[in-house]
Amino acid sequence: ARGMRHIKNAEISREYAETHKDVIAYNQKTYGWIYRDYKQEWWFWEILDIIKKFLLGAVVIFVDPGSDTQLYVAMFLSSLFLLFLACAHPYSKREDNMCAQLAHFSLGAVATFGLAIKNEGCIREK
C-alpha cells in the first residue's frame, strides 16, 4: 500500500509539471536564486542561513551585553551551524560546502579569540 502511494504521488507530480510548465518556469526564473546552489533535498538551506544570520547578528546583541556569555553564545551558535553544515553538505558543489564550513569555523575562531583577548585584558588589570 505504501509503494502504491508513492507511485500515485509521482504520477500526480508529473501530471502537475506537465500542466503547469509556464508557472514552474516563471517560479524558477524569479525565485531560483534562492535554491539554485543547493542540492534538491536542501532547497530550504537559504532559509536556515538567514535564521543563522539573524541569531548571530541580532539576538547575540541582547544576550548580557559586554559579558563573556555573549561570546559563548556566538561560539555555540557558530559551532552548531558548522555541525549542521558538515553533516548536511547542502551545496551542489564540493567547493561551496568547504568554503561555507571554513566561514563558519572562522566565525567561531573570531569569537574564541575575542574571548581570549577580553580575558587577557581582565588578567592584566589585576
ABEGO torsion letter per residue (X at the ends): XAAAAAAAAAAAAAAAAAAAAAAAAAAAAAAAAAAAABBAAAAAAAAAAAAAAAAAAAAAAABGBGBAAAAAAAAAAAAAAAAAAAAAGABABAAAAAAAAAAAAAAAAAAAAAAAAAAAAAAAAX
